[in-house]
Amino acid sequence: MATTTTRAIFPMIFGRRYADKLTDGASTPLKLVRLQIEQKVNGDFPFIHQIATTMTFKNTHNIILEGAFEFTLPEKATICGYGLDVDGVIVDGVVVEKQAARIIFEKEVRKRIDPGFVELVTGNVFRTRVYPIEPQKTRTVRVIYQDQSIADNNTNGFLYQIPIQFQTQLESLDVVLTCFGQAITKPNFLIDSNQSINNYPQFIDNGNGQYTAEWHLTNVEPSVNSEQTLSYILSNCLKPVISAIEKDSNVGAYFAVSCALPIPNQQRIDQLDILSKKICILWDASLSRSNSKENRILELNTLKKFFDIWLKRYNQIEIILIIFRNDMDEKILFQLQTNNWNKFLEIFQDLPYDGATNLSQLSSINLMQPINYYFLFSDCISTINNNSFIENLYSNFKAPIWIFNGNYLHEPYDIDFIRYLTQYNEYGGGYLNREKLELNSNDLINIIETIQIKYMKIHSSSSVKQIYPSNSITIPLNLDRFLLVGQIPIPLPNSIQFEIEFSMNNQISRLSISLDMSFNERNSFGLIRRLWAQQKLNELNAFKDKYKSDILSLGLEYSLVSQFTSLLVLETLQQHLQYHVCPAKSRTLLYNQYMQYQTIENNKKPNNISELIQKWNQTCQWYDHVITDIDRHRAYLPKVPQPSSFPSPPSLFGFTTIGHTSAFGGVPTIPTAAFGSAPTATPIPFGTTSMTNQTTTQYFPPSSTTTPVFGGIAPTSSSNSSSFTGFSFSTPSTQANTAINVSNESSLSKTEETSTIVLNEHNPQSSYITRISSSHNRTSAYLIYLNERILNRQSPSFYFDVASYFFSPAAFSSILDKFNQQQENIQIADKKSIEYGLRILTNILELELEAPQLYRTVAYKLMELKQWNLALSVFQKIYSLRSDEPQSLRDLAIVLIELGQYDQALQYFKQILNEIWDARFTTIQTIVLLDLNRLLVLMNKNVPEIDSRLIRHLPVDIRIVIQWDTADTLIKLSIKEPTGQICDGYSSYRTDIGGYITNLGFQSDQPIEYLLRKAVNGIYSISLTYMTNAQHTLTGVTTVLVYIYKYFGSINEEKQIQTVRLTNLNQTIDIGHIEFGDSNLEKLKDELQKSKDECHRLQNQLINSKQSIQSNMQHINITCDGCSMSPIVGDRYKCIFCPNVDFCQNCQSSTNHQHDLKHPLICIRDSSLYASSIYLQNISELIHLNIRCASCFVSPIVGVRYQCMTCKINLCEKCEFLGLHDILHERLKIIRPQ
């Protein structure tokens, strides 16, 4: 049965939206209207075939769109061709480095020009992107890939499977199959191989050994109950050895050999004479595996097939179960016997499939006891990765690894990782896909218990090279044939002989191969050459990070889509010349024109450090400007517009050209006034302490109190000496004086003033948060979340909002405290809430593979939570996807500073200053200079390779930096100063007291920064406004990361980080404010605190005195549920929510009982006074059968029931008590069940 996958594998659309409409989903479906498939098989070497899929998409919207289509390919397929319709003609693409292809595509989209490209996303998932698709019009793309056939011993032939995947009705479906060769027989279709194609014709003999079969169908519905795959067999062509050779003018020749393998009939040596079985089950419980309960049942049923056979041999099976997702659960030990399988299944019955997939955790598994088999249940697509884990994965796995995947064959899986685990592991193993899992018990047990054949090497006296596999590998399970490819150098011999060596149970066998070089190339069209490249690529992909340059070179040379190469289509000669992309040779005229223009000198604009220095000088000039008392007085007066001394803002989204800058590579020769002159012998004193390596995983939420990040040492108030020491780079004497004064100025402000950062809590006002917050503890809240997830599965905002709720320290505070309005702030969220929150947050990574916007959404929240190590892993992934964006490097550097890895952070900052960036990123280098100079203070280091004119530390009282996760988007940062002036980069970017916005309005480049050197007393309010979004996507919800620094760059620097989601255009959110005050106000606060402390002391004294003379009242027939006192003597405490639960005065605040401490308790002095009250009765007898609470979903309702007369819904006592329903609605209070 077809399933709905969690990860987006379907057409998606991107486009210019209406001005007031934003959507939240990771992607939106695009309609596929026509599908054409052409397949070719060379019967002389039928082991491989080529398939061309031509897809036509229609834009059913009334706006111009960018289209994207994600699709999966078979396990052994490789894309080797891509085309896009230009003026009604399919134009061939050319291979380009993957990042370069994306960058070129996005640049051309911003120009509203027609590009298109196809890329490998991950695993077997590919994506093609096309722009533009006009309203109600269509665009056509063609993808060509090469696949391997399957040996079929029953017919002594080869089986060909052609996937025909579509999810909506097609206007037309055209299929053309062609088989040709010298001695092939007529192909035969498998009966009922595809339910969506009925009455298909037979193959027709066209003569000359060529057969064709064609379909031309209209209004075709997708198959519902089966895989959409067309299968046929080319019989009587299966020989023990099949070989093919293809000449090449540069290499000499490529050859491929497909040989039959001996059928092993012995058990593995390590499985003989075993007295018991020890199995380690690694169960992936991430969100991507929540797609179908049926698939998980299939996997468990297959597991039972193995265990049923083994339990006939052994008394029991020892199972170590490890459940993992974004993190790993504690291992579960289970002794499986013949009568407790159902008990074992209970572990999986209510198991939540939630969170990202983190396969890097497998490398940390180290079991002391010997294991017979590792069973991994996963699609092996990891959305959280540690890049170094794969190199050390085998160190602790000393047993065969078998991978189970019950998903359908067309769904995503990472075949490279699967090959790495199963073929390069000396202990063997294999991959059991859905097709294998449906085999019977005997066939399955034979697969994993029968010996596996290993390819060792070849023995050859002939001149052959570049043989693949190049190393010993375990041949995959149930594979009847082995494929070997290689090259034969020039001069070509008449024949080649060599032997292939195999190993079975440590016994060596050799197979002799002879290749005749007198071959016929009549039907050769590059398949063997490309097959060789594909086999080499498969081997390199197992260690893709290690062999990145080799994979890139291979893809570029052989026109393959790989992890690091894509196929790109450009329309005009100007585009090809601009990006130095040679057109495909099939475009003869354009290719010849391009080659002619190659003699023209490259007019690339030279690197120019002067532009960066000029921008940095502007910042320094602002910093050196003296703000007088007159300026501060003028700030409070009505404003008269003043002419700006700064440049006018460029056009929207940076469409004008701005020069690129660099900070390294040249020695400055001309000093700059006021900074950059001759060196002095006196170092600038700055920075007495260094930051410690903070890797805590606790979450410290925003509050009125913050922690200094420069060590927390109290600053000196001396005006003659600075608080900082250690800078050794040189500056002129005038600059040294300025710097010292600046440091003292900041220090004085800190001794005479106090400041507070107050961040607002942002409630998304969504119905699902209301329902989740009605729960009484985190476990029930999590269950309600899982129920709400059904309707919000593809919404990033849903996971972001719910995760934020779990991270909120007050989310699960005492209900009794809320009732009494005496709740105290909790500064650290509990461990379980953080665990749930991280699990829910990382679900965003599962929604769409390799989507930088979603990765940034998660990473920004992790920074707010101070989850630095996890944030580092996510930012490293972002950089691999968006290395062309300097913000990716800055994010990495900021996180590394928090982790104490200063040297690496410094290298990233230098890279930002040194490299040439797109004109969209005009302001980030000056912002990075503030970060870099702060880092140099922390490191107490002089870096001579940085131009000395860029080294000057600028400590300020306030620094606010914002950045966001969507491109081509305008976010306005507004700071309302105590004077009433607003600094926002639009109406004003400078204020009278010195406030300064570094980014001018109408620029989409980020980050945006607000600086204030010396703050005046008062409140600085911070707000964000979602101005515009010019993306070509229908998704527009934006996550904004806000840094708020107090006394930036000073010894007692403090910082707050917050993330917010902007969901609507023109939406404004108040982030919070910063308070600055004088010492008198601080004294008043101290006196107030002392008064509060004295009040608390007197209250405690009164309570203690009352306890000493407590009542001796007895509550007859009432037993304490804490200490079992009966009757209760003294005050009686009865729970409002729980039926028949009472405590004595000693147990009511104890934690030694199972009762929920957050439930409100009623204090009863004398039970006899309230004997007739319903609340003093045993309300557990009041059971309202078949009645369900509309808020917390409890059923049946026990106790008093409330029925809303307006909405006709029912509420339990707890939900009515909490006031979760509209208080204006009339209720009917029902005590006795009806």
Order of alpha helices (4+ residues) and beta strands (2+ residues): beta-beta-beta-beta-beta-beta-beta-alpha-beta-beta-beta-beta-beta-beta-beta-beta-beta-beta-beta-beta-beta-alpha-beta-beta-alpha-beta-beta-alpha-beta-alpha-alpha-beta-beta-beta-beta-beta-beta-alpha-alpha-beta-alpha-alpha-alpha-alpha-alpha-beta-alpha-alpha-alpha-alpha-alpha-alpha-alpha-alpha-alpha-alpha-alpha-beta-beta-beta-beta-beta-beta-beta-beta-beta-alpha-beta-beta-beta-beta-beta-beta-beta-beta-beta-alpha-beta
